[in-house]
Amino acid sequence: MKNMILASAASALLVAGCASDGGFQRPSDRVLVGAGSGAVVGGALGTLAGGDDTRNAAIGAVVGAIAGGAVGDYMDRQERKLREQTAGTGIEVERRGDQIYLNAPADVTFRLNSANIEQQFYPTLNDLAATLIEFPQTAVDVVGHASTDGPADYNMDLSERRALAVQTYLSNQGVRPVRMAAYGRGESQPIPGIPGESAENRRVEIVLTPITDDQV
């Protein structure tokens, strides 16, 4: 099984330009497959923001940090906006403490066996990018998951490429690359209570974590 992919906070993500398509920005096919020069591979490198002080400090140095007492309100306002934007899109928003999890099922975001983002998902990602820009003091982890249907190595690779595709799209829309990291988890983290082979496990999660002043 391949190691997970982490986007380096020290390197700028290389993204391609956009072309106008139906009133919103459509990235080129090269962007859609998620190829970025800021990606590095390492089995021990990546942890989600909140557990990686070095990464949090790098983000805080660029975008600043939230005072500890203001975190709850900051994330509350961001959560409300995200719930409004994702209503009716099939994207689930879940609050876990001070973190926000967005669960994008694969059938909403990607064609079967593809890391090309579905065109119908562009407006949702555009809205998400706008909110991330409005609330810059959060780290953004994009995590790809797969079901156990098919070879494990293939599922790991596909989950990585899908996570990178979403990360690259958001970067292309103006979200600072230093804030973001992309990971593939393959089959290793099925939804609790859901059989591993279930299609529900084919998903991309976007995890938003506040950067607080005690982390920088």
MDAnalysis code that builds the backbone (N, CA, C; Angstrom):
import MDAnalysis as mda
import numpy as np

u = mda.Universe.empty(648, n_residues=216, atom_resindex=np.repeat(np.arange(216), 3), trajectory=True)
u.add_TopologyAttr("name", ["N", "CA", "C"] * 216)
u.add_TopologyAttr("resid", np.arange(1, 217))
u.add_TopologyAttr("resname", ["MET", "LYS", "ASN", "MET", "ILE", "LEU", "ALA", "SER", "ALA", "ALA", "SER", "ALA", "LEU", "LEU", "VAL", "ALA", "GLY", "CYS", "ALA", "SER", "ASP", "GLY", "GLY", "PHE", "GLN", "ARG", "PRO", "SER", "ASP", "ARG", "VAL", "LEU", "VAL", "GLY", "ALA", "GLY", "SER", "GLY", "ALA", "VAL", "VAL", "GLY", "GLY", "ALA", "LEU", "GLY", "THR", "LEU", "ALA", "GLY", "GLY", "ASP", "ASP", "THR", "ARG", "ASN", "ALA", "ALA", "ILE", "GLY", "ALA", "VAL", "VAL", "GLY", "ALA", "ILE", "ALA", "GLY", "GLY", "ALA", "VAL", "GLY", "ASP", "TYR", "MET", "ASP", "ARG", "GLN", "GLU", "ARG", "LYS", "LEU", "ARG", "GLU", "GLN", "THR", "ALA", "GLY", "THR", "GLY", "ILE", "GLU", "VAL", "GLU", "ARG", "ARG", "GLY", "ASP", "GLN", "ILE", "TYR", "LEU", "ASN", "ALA", "PRO", "ALA", "ASP", "VAL", "THR", "PHE", "ARG", "LEU", "ASN", "SER", "ALA", "ASN", "ILE", "GLU", "GLN", "GLN", "PHE", "TYR", "PRO", "THR", "LEU", "ASN", "ASP", "LEU", "ALA", "ALA", "THR", "LEU", "ILE", "GLU", "PHE", "PRO", "GLN", "THR", "ALA", "VAL", "ASP", "VAL", "VAL", "GLY", "HIS", "ALA", "SER", "THR", "ASP", "GLY", "PRO", "ALA", "ASP", "TYR", "ASN", "MET", "ASP", "LEU", "SER", "GLU", "ARG", "ARG", "ALA", "LEU", "ALA", "VAL", "GLN", "THR", "TYR", "LEU", "SER", "ASN", "GLN", "GLY", "VAL", "ARG", "PRO", "VAL", "ARG", "MET", "ALA", "ALA", "TYR", "GLY", "ARG", "GLY", "GLU", "SER", "GLN", "PRO", "ILE", "PRO", "GLY", "ILE", "PRO", "GLY", "GLU", "SER", "ALA", "GLU", "ASN", "ARG", "ARG", "VAL", "GLU", "ILE", "VAL", "LEU", "THR", "PRO", "ILE", "THR", "ASP", "ASP", "GLN", "VAL"])
u.atoms.positions = np.array([
    [0.840, -1.188, 0.000],
    [0.000, 0.000, 0.000],
    [0.874, 1.236, 0.000],
    [0.503, 2.181, -0.815],
    [1.336, 3.364, -0.935],
    [1.243, 4.224, 0.315],
    [2.312, 4.971, 0.568],
    [2.308, 5.904, 1.675],
    [1.369, 7.058, 1.362],
    [0.937, 7.746, 2.417],
    [0.055, 8.881, 2.202],
    [0.850, 10.044, 1.643],
    [0.121, 10.969, 1.017],
    [0.735, 12.133, 0.399],
    [0.426, 13.354, 1.246],
    [1.464, 14.153, 1.521],
    [1.305, 15.381, 2.291],
    [1.794, 16.546, 1.463],
    [1.008, 17.599, 1.392],
    [1.457, 18.789, 0.687],
    [2.353, 19.585, 1.606],
    [3.568, 19.874, 1.172],
    [4.566, 20.518, 2.012],
    [4.220, 21.961, 2.255],
    [4.252, 22.390, 3.524],
    [3.993, 23.782, 3.853],
    [5.130, 24.671, 3.412],
    [6.279, 24.098, 3.158],
    [7.429, 24.899, 2.766],
    [7.497, 25.126, 1.277],
    [6.645, 24.429, 0.478],
    [6.714, 24.545, -0.975],
    [5.406, 25.096, -1.498],
    [5.465, 25.921, -2.490],
    [4.245, 26.443, -3.113],
    [3.690, 25.407, -4.066],
    [2.362, 25.263, -4.068],
    [1.715, 24.305, -4.961],
    [1.638, 24.887, -6.357],
    [2.089, 24.115, -7.344],
    [2.018, 24.544, -8.726],
    [0.638, 24.220, -9.265],
    [-0.066, 25.245, -9.721],
    [-1.405, 25.030, -10.253],
    [-1.507, 25.669, -11.621],
    [-2.426, 25.138, -12.409],
    [-2.622, 25.678, -13.751],
    [-3.705, 26.729, -13.731],
    [-3.783, 27.497, -14.809],
    [-4.775, 28.555, -14.900],
    [-6.148, 28.007, -15.181],
    [-7.133, 28.918, -15.122],
    [-8.529, 28.543, -15.329],
    [-9.025, 29.101, -16.646],
    [-10.070, 28.466, -17.136],
    [-10.777, 29.016, -18.281],
    [-12.233, 29.173, -17.900],
    [-12.873, 30.212, -18.366],
    [-14.262, 30.458, -18.006],
    [-15.141, 29.389, -18.621],
    [-16.138, 28.911, -17.832],
    [-17.023, 27.861, -18.332],
    [-18.361, 28.008, -17.650],
    [-19.325, 28.603, -18.330],
    [-20.685, 28.668, -17.802],
    [-20.831, 29.553, -16.595],
    [-20.029, 30.620, -16.467],
    [-20.217, 31.560, -15.380],
    [-19.393, 31.270, -14.153],
    [-18.660, 30.177, -14.132],
    [-17.747, 29.906, -13.024],
    [-16.436, 29.437, -13.605],
    [-15.436, 29.303, -12.745],
    [-14.106, 28.981, -13.219],
    [-13.910, 27.478, -13.328],
    [-13.609, 27.035, -14.537],
    [-13.336, 25.620, -14.761],
    [-11.838, 25.429, -14.911],
    [-11.210, 24.622, -14.044],
    [-9.778, 24.416, -14.188],
    [-9.470, 23.521, -15.374],
    [-8.241, 23.582, -15.830],
    [-7.827, 22.725, -16.935],
    [-7.802, 21.270, -16.499],
    [-7.748, 20.354, -17.451],
    [-7.688, 18.937, -17.127],
    [-6.451, 18.614, -16.306],
    [-5.346, 19.361, -16.532],
    [-4.136, 19.085, -15.757],
    [-4.367, 19.393, -14.281],
    [-5.131, 20.445, -14.003],
    [-5.454, 20.753, -12.616],
    [-6.368, 19.692, -12.037],
    [-7.328, 19.235, -12.820],
    [-8.331, 18.307, -12.308],
    [-7.727, 16.999, -11.826],
    [-6.621, 16.549, -12.409],
    [-6.062, 15.283, -11.953],
    [-5.228, 15.466, -10.706],
    [-5.059, 16.703, -10.250],
    [-4.445, 16.931, -8.954],
    [-2.949, 16.847, -8.952],
    [-2.261, 17.125, -10.036],
    [-0.804, 17.089, -10.042],
    [-0.283, 18.382, -9.463],
    [0.531, 18.301, -8.383],
    [1.062, 19.504, -7.775],
    [2.488, 19.306, -7.342],
    [3.340, 20.309, -7.574],
    [4.747, 20.168, -7.222],
    [4.971, 20.274, -5.726],
    [3.959, 20.701, -4.959],
    [4.143, 20.810, -3.524],
    [3.932, 19.503, -2.790],
    [3.647, 18.432, -3.496],
    [3.364, 17.160, -2.832],
    [4.653, 16.408, -2.555],
    [4.730, 15.828, -1.350],
    [5.852, 14.962, -1.011],
    [5.295, 13.686, -0.424],
    [6.062, 12.612, -0.498],
    [5.612, 11.319, -0.001],
    [6.421, 10.951, 1.221],
    [5.754, 10.449, 2.263],
    [6.476, 9.999, 3.438],
    [5.549, 9.356, 4.435],
    [5.867, 8.148, 4.824],
    [4.987, 7.410, 5.703],
    [4.844, 8.026, 7.074],
    [5.852, 8.756, 7.538],
    [5.795, 9.309, 8.891],
    [5.547, 10.799, 8.899],
    [5.348, 11.412, 7.738],
    [5.335, 12.869, 7.688],
    [4.010, 13.489, 8.105],
    [2.927, 12.990, 7.590],
    [1.707, 13.756, 7.701],
    [0.860, 13.412, 8.907],
    [0.452, 14.425, 9.646],
    [-0.630, 14.269, 10.608],
    [-1.597, 15.401, 10.354],
    [-2.864, 15.181, 10.656],
    [-3.834, 16.229, 10.452],
    [-3.474, 17.443, 11.296],
    [-3.806, 18.602, 10.783],
    [-3.537, 19.833, 11.518],
    [-4.170, 19.745, 12.907],
    [-3.541, 20.311, 13.856],
    [-3.964, 20.180, 15.236],
    [-3.050, 19.220, 15.960],
    [-2.458, 18.273, 15.240],
    [-1.493, 17.365, 15.822],
    [-0.102, 17.591, 15.288],
    [0.074, 18.643, 14.503],
    [1.358, 18.918, 13.856],
    [1.743, 20.360, 14.159],
    [2.504, 20.569, 15.223],
    [2.831, 21.918, 15.661],
    [3.672, 22.671, 14.644],
    [4.565, 21.975, 13.959],
    [5.401, 22.639, 12.967],
    [4.555, 23.193, 11.836],
    [3.632, 22.375, 11.362],
    [2.748, 22.838, 10.290],
    [1.871, 23.988, 10.760],
    [1.301, 23.889, 11.952],
    [0.449, 24.946, 12.468],
    [1.210, 26.261, 12.589],
    [2.466, 26.182, 13.044],
    [3.283, 27.384, 13.182],
    [3.543, 28.013, 11.819],
    [3.767, 27.166, 10.792],
    [4.001, 27.681, 9.444],
    [2.766, 28.401, 8.921],
    [1.595, 27.839, 9.182],
    [0.356, 28.479, 8.748],
    [0.149, 29.787, 9.505],
    [0.344, 29.737, 10.823],
    [0.148, 30.915, 11.651],
    [1.055, 32.066, 11.259],
    [2.254, 31.737, 10.820],
    [3.194, 32.775, 10.414],
    [2.715, 33.516, 9.176],
    [1.894, 32.865, 8.354],
    [1.413, 33.471, 7.112],
    [0.054, 34.141, 7.300],
    [-0.864, 33.480, 7.982],
    [-2.244, 33.989, 8.058],
    [-2.615, 34.489, 9.444],
    [-1.741, 34.327, 10.448],
    [-2.084, 34.724, 11.795],
    [-2.800, 33.613, 12.541],
    [-3.153, 33.880, 13.774],
    [-3.788, 32.877, 14.629],
    [-4.981, 33.487, 15.343],
    [-5.836, 32.616, 15.850],
    [-7.031, 33.025, 16.583],
    [-6.718, 33.018, 18.071],
    [-7.109, 34.053, 18.784],
    [-6.989, 34.047, 20.243],
    [-7.853, 32.931, 20.794],
    [-7.321, 32.228, 21.802],
    [-7.984, 31.033, 22.314],
    [-9.456, 31.220, 22.621],
    [-9.824, 32.327, 23.246],
    [-11.212, 32.546, 23.639],
    [-12.151, 32.825, 22.484],
    [-11.611, 33.116, 21.324],
    [-12.436, 33.467, 20.170],
    [-12.652, 32.300, 19.212],
    [-12.046, 31.149, 19.512],
    [-12.091, 30.022, 18.577],
    [-13.516, 29.540, 18.338],
    [-14.286, 29.371, 19.418],
    [-15.634, 28.827, 19.291],
    [-16.498, 29.669, 18.371],
    [-16.494, 30.969, 18.572],
    [-17.305, 31.858, 17.734],
    [-16.829, 31.843, 16.293],
    [-15.515, 31.822, 16.098],
    [-14.937, 31.812, 14.749],
    [-15.388, 30.576, 13.979],
    [-15.315, 29.425, 14.615],
    [-15.716, 28.194, 13.952],
    [-17.230, 28.091, 13.821],
    [-17.978, 28.657, 14.777],
    [-19.435, 28.681, 14.664],
    [-19.880, 29.438, 13.419],
    [-19.271, 30.596, 13.188],
    [-19.649, 31.404, 12.029],
    [-19.281, 30.697, 10.722],
    [-18.126, 30.054, 10.722],
    [-17.714, 29.320, 9.532],
    [-18.641, 28.128, 9.278],
    [-19.004, 27.430, 10.340],
    [-19.903, 26.278, 10.203],
    [-21.253, 26.701, 9.638],
    [-21.809, 27.801, 10.146],
    [-23.113, 28.257, 9.651],
    [-23.062, 28.549, 8.150],
    [-22.015, 29.212, 7.735],
    [-21.904, 29.547, 6.316],
    [-21.751, 28.295, 5.468],
    [-20.953, 27.345, 5.930],
    [-20.760, 26.109, 5.179],
    [-22.052, 25.312, 5.078],
    [-22.831, 25.271, 6.138],
    [-24.102, 24.548, 6.093],
    [-25.055, 25.192, 5.080],
    [-25.058, 26.526, 5.029],
    [-25.899, 27.209, 4.051],
    [-25.455, 26.875, 2.631],
    [-24.152, 26.878, 2.398],
    [-23.622, 26.652, 1.060],
    [-23.821, 25.221, 0.573],
    [-23.766, 24.261, 1.476],
    [-23.816, 22.853, 1.069],
    [-25.217, 22.258, 1.135],
    [-26.204, 23.031, 1.559],
    [-27.575, 22.516, 1.651],
    [-28.033, 22.017, 0.286],
    [-28.486, 20.765, 0.242],
    [-28.993, 20.190, -0.992],
    [-27.939, 19.703, -1.961],
    [-26.667, 19.759, -1.595],
    [-25.598, 19.344, -2.509],
    [-25.157, 17.902, -2.301],
    [-25.574, 17.272, -1.227],
    [-25.107, 15.932, -0.884],
    [-23.885, 15.943, 0.013],
    [-23.337, 17.132, 0.301],
    [-22.183, 17.265, 1.183],
    [-22.669, 17.348, 2.628],
    [-22.101, 16.530, 3.486],
    [-22.461, 16.534, 4.897],
    [-21.468, 17.383, 5.682],
    [-21.989, 18.201, 6.601],
    [-21.154, 19.028, 7.474],
    [-21.317, 18.532, 8.900],
    [-20.211, 18.219, 9.547],
    [-20.237, 17.709, 10.915],
    [-19.268, 18.506, 11.772],
    [-19.702, 18.894, 12.933],
    [-18.850, 19.610, 13.888],
    [-18.347, 18.629, 14.941],
    [-17.040, 18.576, 15.132],
    [-16.425, 17.737, 16.156],
    [-15.530, 18.625, 16.998],
    [-16.052, 19.092, 18.113],
    [-15.295, 20.029, 18.935],
    [-15.070, 21.314, 18.166],
    [-13.823, 21.718, 18.022],
    [-13.504, 22.932, 17.274],
    [-13.186, 22.651, 15.810],
    [-13.311, 21.401, 15.377],
    [-13.054, 21.061, 13.986],
    [-14.367, 20.903, 13.219],
    [-14.296, 21.203, 11.921],
    [-15.428, 21.005, 11.020],
    [-15.029, 19.978, 9.969],
    [-15.873, 18.967, 9.783],
    [-15.649, 17.926, 8.788],
    [-16.703, 18.065, 7.684],
    [-16.252, 18.123, 6.450],
    [-17.149, 18.078, 5.302],
    [-16.923, 16.753, 4.587],
    [-17.988, 16.000, 4.421],
    [-17.916, 14.682, 3.790],
    [-18.548, 14.765, 2.403],
    [-17.709, 14.601, 1.379],
    [-18.182, 14.660, -0.002],
    [-18.185, 13.254, -0.589],
    [-19.346, 12.616, -0.739],
    [-19.397, 11.269, -1.321],
    [-18.808, 11.263, -2.730],
    [-18.140, 10.180, -3.088],
    [-17.472, 10.095, -4.388],
    [-18.453, 10.225, -5.542],
    [-19.696, 9.736, -5.369],
    [-20.631, 9.807, -6.490],
    [-21.096, 11.231, -6.752],
    [-20.847, 12.128, -5.815],
    [-21.158, 13.551, -6.007],
    [-19.989, 14.275, -6.656],
    [-18.775, 13.852, -6.330],
    [-17.584, 14.611, -6.706],
    [-16.809, 14.050, -7.897],
    [-16.886, 12.729, -8.137],
    [-16.042, 12.102, -9.154],
    [-16.815, 11.064, -9.958],
    [-16.387, 10.862, -11.197],
    [-16.865, 9.710, -11.963],
    [-16.263, 8.439, -11.380],
    [-16.883, 7.309, -11.668],
    [-16.397, 6.029, -11.181],
    [-14.964, 5.794, -11.668],
    [-14.089, 5.414, -10.743],
    [-12.686, 5.091, -11.041],
    [-11.907, 6.265, -11.631],
    [-12.327, 7.485, -11.318],
    [-11.682, 8.668, -11.886],
    [-11.327, 9.658, -10.778],
    [-10.255, 10.427, -10.998],
    [-9.896, 11.530, -10.117],
    [-10.203, 12.872, -10.760],
    [-10.980, 12.871, -11.829],
    [-11.446, 14.109, -12.455],
    [-12.716, 14.583, -11.748],
    [-12.682, 15.794, -11.229],
    [-13.825, 16.328, -10.492],
    [-15.002, 16.540, -11.443],
    [-16.184, 16.116, -11.002],
    [-17.385, 16.300, -11.808],
    [-17.714, 17.787, -11.939],
    [-18.117, 18.198, -13.124],
    [-18.419, 19.606, -13.378],
    [-19.505, 20.131, -12.448],
    [-20.470, 19.277, -12.097],
    [-21.553, 19.730, -11.228],
    [-21.060, 20.115, -9.836],
    [-19.849, 19.675, -9.486],
    [-19.305, 19.961, -8.161],
    [-18.498, 21.258, -8.134],
    [-18.199, 21.829, -9.301],
    [-17.400, 23.058, -9.327],
    [-18.022, 24.199, -8.516],
    [-19.324, 24.505, -8.706],
    [-19.884, 25.628, -7.950],
    [-19.786, 25.436, -6.437],
    [-19.979, 24.195, -5.963],
    [-19.859, 23.935, -4.529],
    [-18.436, 24.180, -4.050],
    [-17.450, 23.705, -4.820],
    [-16.064, 23.946, -4.443],
    [-15.710, 25.428, -4.524],
    [-16.297, 26.139, -5.494],
    [-16.051, 27.576, -5.577],
    [-16.571, 28.287, -4.336],
    [-17.777, 27.897, -3.883],
    [-18.334, 28.489, -2.664],
    [-17.472, 28.132, -1.453],
    [-17.033, 26.888, -1.392],
    [-16.187, 26.465, -0.288],
    [-14.892, 27.270, -0.269],
    [-14.284, 27.446, -1.435],
    [-13.043, 28.214, -1.501],
    [-13.262, 29.637, -1.014],
    [-14.388, 30.242, -1.399],
    [-14.673, 31.607, -0.958],
    [-14.781, 31.684, 0.562],
    [-15.404, 30.679, 1.171],
    [-15.518, 30.658, 2.630],
    [-14.168, 30.440, 3.282],
    [-13.355, 29.562, 2.720],
    [-12.020, 29.337, 3.275],
    [-11.173, 30.597, 3.205],
    [-11.345, 31.366, 2.149],
    [-10.620, 32.632, 2.032],
    [-11.144, 33.638, 3.051],
    [-12.449, 33.646, 3.281],
    [-13.052, 34.545, 4.261],
    [-12.616, 34.201, 5.686],
    [-12.386, 32.904, 5.945],
    [-11.946, 32.440, 7.267],
    [-10.547, 31.838, 7.124],
    [-9.522, 32.669, 7.036],
    [-8.183, 32.171, 6.697],
    [-7.450, 31.472, 7.832],
    [-7.922, 31.631, 9.061],
    [-7.151, 31.116, 10.198],
    [-7.534, 29.679, 10.538],
    [-7.660, 28.879, 9.484],
    [-7.909, 27.450, 9.640],
    [-6.971, 26.677, 8.728],
    [-6.535, 25.521, 9.196],
    [-5.821, 24.567, 8.353],
    [-6.848, 23.712, 7.628],
    [-6.511, 23.287, 6.424],
    [-7.436, 22.542, 5.570],
    [-6.787, 21.216, 5.192],
    [-7.319, 20.120, 5.704],
    [-6.839, 18.781, 5.355],
    [-7.848, 18.120, 4.429],
    [-7.391, 17.659, 3.284],
    [-8.246, 16.978, 2.319],
    [-7.851, 15.505, 2.324],
    [-8.805, 14.642, 2.688],
    [-8.494, 13.236, 2.941],
    [-9.362, 12.349, 2.043],
    [-8.717, 11.568, 1.175],
    [-9.439, 10.662, 0.301],
    [-9.593, 9.286, 0.926],
    [-10.756, 8.688, 0.740],
    [-11.060, 7.356, 1.274],
    [-11.642, 6.482, 0.175],
    [-11.529, 5.174, 0.348],
    [-12.048, 4.217, -0.635],
    [-12.751, 3.069, 0.077],
    [-13.562, 2.352, -0.679],
    [-14.151, 1.112, -0.173],
    [-13.163, -0.026, -0.402],
    [-13.513, -1.206, 0.074],
    [-12.652, -2.374, -0.124],
    [-12.933, -3.075, -1.446],
    [-13.801, -2.499, -2.264],
    [-14.105, -3.063, -3.577],
    [-12.936, -2.784, -4.515],
    [-12.222, -3.825, -4.925],
    [-11.070, -3.656, -5.804],
    [-9.759, -3.820, -5.059],
    [-8.627, -3.840, -5.772],
    [-7.316, -4.032, -5.152],
    [-6.963, -2.890, -4.208],
    [-6.333, -3.211, -3.088],
    [-6.003, -2.213, -2.083],
    [-5.059, -1.145, -2.624],
    [-4.055, -1.546, -3.396],
    [-3.099, -0.576, -3.936],
    [-3.787, 0.409, -4.874],
    [-4.678, -0.103, -5.698],
    [-5.415, 0.764, -6.615],
    [-6.276, 1.753, -5.834],
    [-6.960, 1.263, -4.803],
    [-7.825, 2.127, -4.004],
    [-7.024, 3.201, -3.276],
    [-5.824, 2.847, -2.784],
    [-4.984, 3.848, -2.142],
    [-4.585, 4.934, -3.139],
    [-4.139, 4.515, -4.307],
    [-3.715, 5.477, -5.321],
    [-4.866, 6.390, -5.721],
    [-6.047, 5.814, -5.929],
    [-7.193, 6.626, -6.338],
    [-7.582, 7.606, -5.235],
    [-7.550, 7.163, -3.987],
    [-7.913, 8.064, -2.885],
    [-6.923, 9.224, -2.779],
    [-5.644, 8.960, -3.033],
    [-4.639, 10.029, -3.015],
    [-4.884, 11.030, -4.134],
    [-5.133, 10.516, -5.337],
    [-5.315, 11.401, -6.483],
    [-6.576, 12.246, -6.335],
    [-7.611, 11.678, -5.751],
    [-8.835, 12.452, -5.536],
    [-8.618, 13.551, -4.502],
    [-7.929, 13.241, -3.433],
    [-7.637, 14.267, -2.430],
    [-6.811, 15.393, -3.036],
    [-5.814, 15.037, -3.807],
    [-4.976, 16.042, -4.448],
    [-5.753, 16.874, -5.468],
    [-6.704, 16.262, -6.169],
    [-7.518, 17.003, -7.123],
    [-8.320, 18.090, -6.425],
    [-8.932, 17.749, -5.278],
    [-9.710, 18.737, -4.539],
    [-8.796, 19.821, -3.974],
    [-7.671, 19.424, -3.407],
    [-6.720, 20.401, -2.874],
    [-6.264, 21.372, -3.962],
    [-5.923, 20.842, -5.123],
    [-5.431, 21.669, -6.211],
    [-6.511, 22.622, -6.704],
    [-7.739, 22.140, -6.796],
    [-8.844, 23.006, -7.213],
    [-8.988, 24.173, -6.245],
    [-8.983, 23.885, -4.944],
    [-9.140, 24.950, -3.954],
    [-7.993, 25.952, -4.040],
    [-6.783, 25.460, -4.231],
    [-5.641, 26.342, -4.393],
    [-5.807, 27.212, -5.632],
    [-6.312, 26.612, -6.700],
    [-6.527, 27.342, -7.943],
    [-7.557, 28.453, -7.783],
    [-8.447, 28.287, -6.812],
    [-9.463, 29.301, -6.534],
    [-8.982, 30.354, -5.531],
    [-7.753, 30.241, -5.052],
    [-7.192, 31.300, -4.218],
    [-6.929, 30.938, -2.774],
    [-7.210, 29.694, -2.361],
    [-6.901, 29.282, -0.994],
    [-5.390, 29.087, -0.885],
    [-4.767, 29.667, 0.107],
    [-3.311, 29.616, 0.238],
    [-2.820, 28.164, 0.360],
    [-1.865, 27.762, -0.454],
    [-1.352, 26.391, -0.373],
    [-0.769, 26.038, 0.985],
    [-0.188, 27.017, 1.694],
    [0.423, 26.712, 2.985],
    [-0.592, 26.180, 3.979],
    [-1.876, 26.482, 3.772],
    [-2.918, 26.039, 4.695],
    [-3.329, 24.597, 4.469],
    [-2.992, 24.031, 3.305],
    [-3.615, 22.784, 2.896],
    [-2.646, 21.611, 2.850],
    [-3.194, 20.428, 3.106],
    [-2.470, 19.172, 2.930],
    [-3.455, 18.145, 2.389],
    [-2.953, 17.217, 1.569],
    [-3.806, 16.184, 0.979],
    [-3.259, 14.812, 1.336],
    [-4.157, 13.892, 1.670],
    [-3.781, 12.550, 2.100],
    [-4.669, 11.521, 1.412],
    [-4.136, 10.361, 1.140],
    [-4.935, 9.214, 0.740],
    [-4.930, 8.177, 1.843],
    [-6.100, 7.746, 2.257],
    [-6.215, 6.717, 3.294],
    [-6.643, 5.371, 2.720],
    [-6.990, 5.327, 1.445],
    [-7.395, 4.064, 0.846],
    [-8.561, 3.442, 1.590],
    [-8.412, 2.157, 1.887],
    [-9.475, 1.388, 2.550],
    [-9.372, 1.420, 4.073],
    [-8.373, 2.104, 4.620],
    [-8.004, 1.929, 6.022],
    [-8.953, 2.561, 7.026],
    [-9.817, 3.485, 6.582],
    [-10.682, 4.186, 7.523],
    [-12.125, 4.212, 7.036],
    [-12.801, 3.036, 7.054],
    [-14.216, 3.025, 6.674],
    [-15.043, 3.821, 7.684],
    [-16.201, 4.258, 7.250],
    [-17.117, 4.956, 8.153],
    [-17.539, 3.999, 9.262],
    [-17.476, 4.404, 10.527],
    [-17.872, 3.506, 11.621],
    [-19.276, 2.945, 11.413],
    [-19.400, 1.629, 11.549],
    [-20.679, 0.965, 11.411],
    [-21.075, 0.649, 9.978],
    [-20.221, 1.028, 9.008],
    [-20.511, 0.777, 7.594],
    [-19.565, -0.311, 7.087],
    [-20.064, -1.377, 6.440],
    [-19.162, -2.415, 5.910],
    [-18.125, -1.824, 4.960],
    [-16.922, -2.371, 4.988],
    [-15.827, -1.836, 4.200],
    [-16.106, -1.784, 2.715],
    [-16.900, -2.731, 2.212],
    [-17.161, -2.777, 0.772],
    [-18.233, -1.787, 0.328],
    [-18.888, -1.127, 1.278],
    [-19.983, -0.224, 0.939],
    [-19.482, 0.979, 0.143],
    [-20.273, 1.396, -0.843],
    [-19.927, 2.563, -1.657],
    [-19.871, 3.842, -0.835],
    [-20.518, 3.853, 0.331],
    [-20.489, 5.045, 1.181],
    [-19.078, 5.404, 1.618],
    [-18.194, 4.406, 1.651],
    [-16.817, 4.664, 2.075],
    [-15.987, 5.374, 1.003],
    [-16.493, 5.466, -0.206],
    [-15.791, 6.191, -1.272],
    [-16.127, 7.667, -1.120],
    [-15.225, 8.417, -0.540],
    [-15.538, 9.789, -0.177],
    [-14.262, 10.611, -0.051],
    [-14.444, 11.918, -0.059],
    [-13.364, 12.848, 0.282],
    [-13.837, 13.673, 1.461],
    [-13.043, 13.697, 2.504],
    [-13.328, 14.520, 3.668],
    [-12.450, 15.759, 3.644],
    [-13.037, 16.891, 3.986],
    [-12.287, 18.135, 4.138],
    [-12.400, 18.537, 5.600],
    [-11.273, 18.571, 6.279],
    [-11.231, 18.819, 7.729],
    [-10.672, 20.202, 7.964],
    [-11.417, 21.048, 8.663],
    [-11.002, 22.412, 8.955],
    [-10.653, 22.506, 10.446],
    [-9.451, 22.956, 10.712],
    [-8.933, 23.037, 12.084],
    [-8.469, 24.453, 12.379],
    [-8.939, 25.060, 13.477],
    [-8.510, 26.419, 13.778],
    [-7.040, 26.480, 14.160],
    [-6.356, 27.536, 13.756],
    [-4.984, 27.792, 14.147],
    [-5.018, 28.808, 15.284],
    [-4.660, 28.386, 16.482],
    [-4.778, 29.236, 17.654],
    [-3.432, 29.813, 18.067],
    [-3.482, 30.866, 18.881],
    [-2.250, 31.566, 19.236],
    [-1.311, 30.736, 20.096],
    [-1.784, 29.651, 20.685],
    [-0.885, 28.805, 21.461],
    [-0.158, 27.771, 20.593],
    [-0.450, 27.769, 19.276],
    [0.176, 26.836, 18.358],
    [1.270, 27.492, 17.521],
    [1.395, 28.791, 17.591],
    [2.326, 29.498, 16.712],
    [3.443, 30.181, 17.514],
])
